Amino acid sequence: MPNTVQQWLQTARQQLAQFVPPDEASMEAQILLMHVLNVNRAWLIAHATDNLTDMSITKVESLLQRRLQGEPVAHILGSREFFGLALKVTPDTLIPRPDTETLVEAALAKVNGRIRVLDLGTGTGAIALAIARHAPACEVVAVDASASALAVAAENAATLQLSNVQFLASNWFAALPAHKFDLIVSNPPYIETDDPHLLQGDLRFEPISALASGADGLQDIRQIVAEAPGYLNAGGWLLLEHGYNQAEAVQQLYHAARFEQIQTLQDLGGNPRVTLAQWPTASTHQ
């Protein structure tokens, strides 16, 4: 059995590479060992020839076996880093992904002073909490239909000591009070119900209600675009994450709902991922 840091990482990387791309295998092996040893990546590099204790090997091998059986790293560790925040993750929530940071960046670019922000389908609270942390003057309201997800989001807010976020149980806009917002953001379900990817990888371990949305994946996006005007101030913005092949369809929904300034942004991989649009100002309504 490998007994140095370097040897264990190499062996684990070879095993993981049977299931994930080589660069991900290397990263996941490091993440698991860093978690067990409570160290950072620089420590692993500096101590590559150090021997691991039997207890450490036992612990990290247990985590590795769970990963080799398909369990997501975020569930194994119970957390995921997103936009610089360490967030608790459970099987009741979607696992925050780097692509969604594009949505946060776009939202922060629209923040101008003390505005009201609504996050629909907050899950772990990732989007709402990232906005609250980087735009502390904002008043953020985050909703989710899942009581379990809301509990995780509220716990994350408490851990991060963010007090400018309010959490409400609501299926999209259904239970919201009659308030208007300057910015509405959402990473809603957008995968087709019969998409084979739902039976692969990490998606198998995430709540289907947070992933799939009807035959074309646009059922929830249609509802959000249709109802958002009733909750937006004049000149307010709606920002939606969507599938890589859905930008044109989302733009058409915005057009049909009389939104303006429609724009699609690419994610880190260069895929069309976020489409935003402005609700007209009072003057353009006339």
Secondary structure, DSSP 8 states (H G I E B T S, - for coil): ---BHHHHHHHHHHHHTTTS-HHHHHHHHHHHHHHHHT--HHHHHHTTT-B--HHHHHHHHHHHHHHHTT--HHHHHTEEEETTEEEE--TTS----GGGHHHHHHHHHH--SS-EEEEES-TTTHHHHHHHHH-TTSEEEEEES-HHHHHHHHHHHHHTT--SEEEEE-STTTT--S--EEEEEE----B-TT-GGGGSGGGGGS-GGGTB-STTS-HHHHHHHHHGGGGEEEEEEEEEE--TT-HHHHHHHHHHTT-EEEEEEE-TTS-EEEEEEE---HHHH-
